[in-house]
């Protein structure tokens, strides 16, 4: 009887820990990279700020596709 309680508590703890880890992972991806970068950040990341194109994207590098402000 005691083993069942210990086993049930262990399973419940593992399930709650798993839910906590998925919450942390989704929070980390939601914060990800910035949606707007400066022209210097774009260049430092290896890209070229194309403010002549619609949406002012950073072309190439780390911030590829991000808007340049």
CNS distance restraints for C-alpha pairs under 8 A (distance, minus, plus):
assign (resid   1 and name CA) (resid   5 and name CA) 6.66 0.50 0.50
assign (resid   2 and name CA) (resid   6 and name CA) 6.34 0.50 0.50
assign (resid   3 and name CA) (resid   7 and name CA) 5.99 0.50 0.50
assign (resid   4 and name CA) (resid   8 and name CA) 5.97 0.50 0.50
assign (resid   5 and name CA) (resid   9 and name CA) 6.07 0.50 0.50
assign (resid   6 and name CA) (resid  10 and name CA) 6.14 0.50 0.50
assign (resid   7 and name CA) (resid  11 and name CA) 6.21 0.50 0.50
assign (resid   8 and name CA) (resid  12 and name CA) 6.14 0.50 0.50
assign (resid   9 and name CA) (resid  13 and name CA) 6.09 0.50 0.50
assign (resid  10 and name CA) (resid  14 and name CA) 6.18 0.50 0.50
assign (resid  11 and name CA) (resid  15 and name CA) 6.16 0.50 0.50
assign (resid  12 and name CA) (resid  16 and name CA) 6.23 0.50 0.50
assign (resid  13 and name CA) (resid  17 and name CA) 6.09 0.50 0.50
assign (resid  14 and name CA) (resid  18 and name CA) 6.12 0.50 0.50
assign (resid  15 and name CA) (resid  19 and name CA) 6.39 0.50 0.50
assign (resid  16 and name CA) (resid  20 and name CA) 6.25 0.50 0.50
assign (resid  17 and name CA) (resid  21 and name CA) 6.25 0.50 0.50
assign (resid  18 and name CA) (resid  22 and name CA) 6.39 0.50 0.50
assign (resid  19 and name CA) (resid  23 and name CA) 6.35 0.50 0.50
assign (resid  20 and name CA) (resid  24 and name CA) 6.36 0.50 0.50
assign (resid  21 and name CA) (resid  25 and name CA) 6.18 0.50 0.50
assign (resid  22 and name CA) (resid  26 and name CA) 6.19 0.50 0.50
assign (resid  23 and name CA) (resid  27 and name CA) 6.20 0.50 0.50
assign (resid  24 and name CA) (resid  28 and name CA) 6.18 0.50 0.50
assign (resid  25 and name CA) (resid  29 and name CA) 6.38 0.50 0.50
assign (resid  26 and name CA) (resid  30 and name CA) 6.11 0.50 0.50
assign (resid  27 and name CA) (resid  31 and name CA) 6.44 0.50 0.50
assign (resid  28 and name CA) (resid  32 and name CA) 6.33 0.50 0.50
assign (resid  34 and name CA) (resid  66 and name CA) 7.80 0.50 0.50
assign (resid  35 and name CA) (resid  66 and name CA) 5.72 0.50 0.50
assign (resid  35 and name CA) (resid  67 and name CA) 6.40 0.50 0.50
assign (resid  36 and name CA) (resid  66 and name CA) 5.94 0.50 0.50
assign (resid  36 and name CA) (resid  67 and name CA) 4.81 0.50 0.50
assign (resid  36 and name CA) (resid  68 and name CA) 5.61 0.50 0.50
assign (resid  36 and name CA) (resid  69 and name CA) 6.18 0.50 0.50
assign (resid  37 and name CA) (resid  41 and name CA) 6.01 0.50 0.50
assign (resid  37 and name CA) (resid  42 and name CA) 6.44 0.50 0.50
assign (resid  37 and name CA) (resid  63 and name CA) 7.67 0.50 0.50
assign (resid  37 and name CA) (resid  66 and name CA) 6.82 0.50 0.50
assign (resid  37 and name CA) (resid  67 and name CA) 6.26 0.50 0.50
assign (resid  37 and name CA) (resid  68 and name CA) 5.00 0.50 0.50
assign (resid  37 and name CA) (resid  69 and name CA) 6.01 0.50 0.50
assign (resid  38 and name CA) (resid  42 and name CA) 6.30 0.50 0.50
assign (resid  38 and name CA) (resid  68 and name CA) 5.44 0.50 0.50
assign (resid  38 and name CA) (resid  69 and name CA) 5.27 0.50 0.50
assign (resid  39 and name CA) (resid  43 and name CA) 6.34 0.50 0.50
assign (resid  39 and name CA) (resid  48 and name CA) 7.98 0.50 0.50
assign (resid  39 and name CA) (resid  49 and name CA) 5.69 0.50 0.50
assign (resid  39 and name CA) (resid  58 and name CA) 7.96 0.50 0.50
assign (resid  39 and name CA) (resid  68 and name CA) 5.99 0.50 0.50
assign (resid  39 and name CA) (resid  69 and name CA) 6.94 0.50 0.50
assign (resid  40 and name CA) (resid  44 and name CA) 6.04 0.50 0.50
assign (resid  41 and name CA) (resid  45 and name CA) 6.06 0.50 0.50
assign (resid  42 and name CA) (resid  46 and name CA) 6.57 0.50 0.50
assign (resid  42 and name CA) (resid  47 and name CA) 5.20 0.50 0.50
assign (resid  42 and name CA) (resid  48 and name CA) 6.30 0.50 0.50
assign (resid  42 and name CA) (resid  49 and name CA) 6.14 0.50 0.50
assign (resid  42 and name CA) (resid  58 and name CA) 5.98 0.50 0.50
assign (resid  42 and name CA) (resid  61 and name CA) 7.59 0.50 0.50
assign (resid  42 and name CA) (resid  62 and name CA) 7.62 0.50 0.50
assign (resid  42 and name CA) (resid  63 and name CA) 6.12 0.50 0.50
assign (resid  42 and name CA) (resid  68 and name CA) 7.51 0.50 0.50
assign (resid  43 and name CA) (resid  47 and name CA) 4.96 0.50 0.50
assign (resid  43 and name CA) (resid  48 and name CA) 5.73 0.50 0.50
assign (resid  43 and name CA) (resid  49 and name CA) 7.06 0.50 0.50
assign (resid  45 and name CA) (resid  61 and name CA) 5.38 0.50 0.50
assign (resid  45 and name CA) (resid  62 and name CA) 4.88 0.50 0.50
assign (resid  45 and name CA) (resid  63 and name CA) 6.41 0.50 0.50
assign (resid  46 and name CA) (resid  60 and name CA) 6.64 0.50 0.50
assign (resid  46 and name CA) (resid  61 and name CA) 4.28 0.50 0.50
assign (resid  46 and name CA) (resid  62 and name CA) 6.41 0.50 0.50
assign (resid  47 and name CA) (resid  58 and name CA) 5.98 0.50 0.50
assign (resid  47 and name CA) (resid  59 and name CA) 5.30 0.50 0.50
assign (resid  47 and name CA) (resid  60 and name CA) 4.44 0.50 0.50
assign (resid  47 and name CA) (resid  61 and name CA) 4.40 0.50 0.50
assign (resid  47 and name CA) (resid  62 and name CA) 7.00 0.50 0.50
assign (resid  47 and name CA) (resid  63 and name CA) 6.93 0.50 0.50
assign (resid  47 and name CA) (resid  64 and name CA) 6.76 0.50 0.50
assign (resid  48 and name CA) (resid  58 and name CA) 5.61 0.50 0.50
assign (resid  48 and name CA) (resid  59 and name CA) 5.20 0.50 0.50
assign (resid  48 and name CA) (resid  60 and name CA) 6.61 0.50 0.50
assign (resid  49 and name CA) (resid  56 and name CA) 7.18 0.50 0.50
assign (resid  49 and name CA) (resid  57 and name CA) 6.28 0.50 0.50
assign (resid  49 and name CA) (resid  58 and name CA) 4.47 0.50 0.50
assign (resid  49 and name CA) (resid  59 and name CA) 6.26 0.50 0.50
assign (resid  49 and name CA) (resid  68 and name CA) 6.49 0.50 0.50
assign (resid  50 and name CA) (resid  56 and name CA) 5.56 0.50 0.50
assign (resid  50 and name CA) (resid  57 and name CA) 5.57 0.50 0.50
assign (resid  50 and name CA) (resid  58 and name CA) 5.91 0.50 0.50
assign (resid  50 and name CA) (resid  59 and name CA) 6.69 0.50 0.50
assign (resid  50 and name CA) (resid  68 and name CA) 7.87 0.50 0.50
assign (resid  51 and name CA) (resid  55 and name CA) 7.60 0.50 0.50
assign (resid  51 and name CA) (resid  56 and name CA) 4.22 0.50 0.50
assign (resid  51 and name CA) (resid  57 and name CA) 6.67 0.50 0.50
assign (resid  51 and name CA) (resid  68 and name CA) 7.10 0.50 0.50
assign (resid  52 and name CA) (resid  56 and name CA) 6.55 0.50 0.50
assign (resid  53 and name CA) (resid  57 and name CA) 7.02 0.50 0.50
assign (resid  55 and name CA) (resid  67 and name CA) 6.28 0.50 0.50
assign (resid  56 and name CA) (resid  67 and name CA) 5.44 0.50 0.50
assign (resid  56 and name CA) (resid  68 and name CA) 5.39 0.50 0.50
assign (resid  56 and name CA) (resid  69 and name CA) 7.56 0.50 0.50
assign (resid  57 and name CA) (resid  64 and name CA) 7.44 0.50 0.50
assign (resid  57 and name CA) (resid  65 and name CA) 5.28 0.50 0.50
assign (resid  57 and name CA) (resid  66 and name CA) 5.48 0.50 0.50
assign (resid  57 and name CA) (resid  67 and name CA) 4.56 0.50 0.50
assign (resid  57 and name CA) (resid  68 and name CA) 5.66 0.50 0.50
assign (resid  58 and name CA) (resid  63 and name CA) 6.22 0.50 0.50
assign (resid  58 and name CA) (resid  64 and name CA) 5.27 0.50 0.50
assign (resid  58 and name CA) (resid  65 and name CA) 5.37 0.50 0.50
assign (resid  58 and name CA) (resid  66 and name CA) 5.54 0.50 0.50
assign (resid  58 and name CA) (resid  67 and name CA) 6.19 0.50 0.50
assign (resid  58 and name CA) (resid  68 and name CA) 6.06 0.50 0.50
assign (resid  59 and name CA) (resid  63 and name CA) 7.58 0.50 0.50
assign (resid  59 and name CA) (resid  64 and name CA) 4.98 0.50 0.50
assign (resid  59 and name CA) (resid  65 and name CA) 6.00 0.50 0.50
assign (resid  60 and name CA) (resid  64 and name CA) 4.48 0.50 0.50
assign (resid  60 and name CA) (resid  65 and name CA) 7.44 0.50 0.50
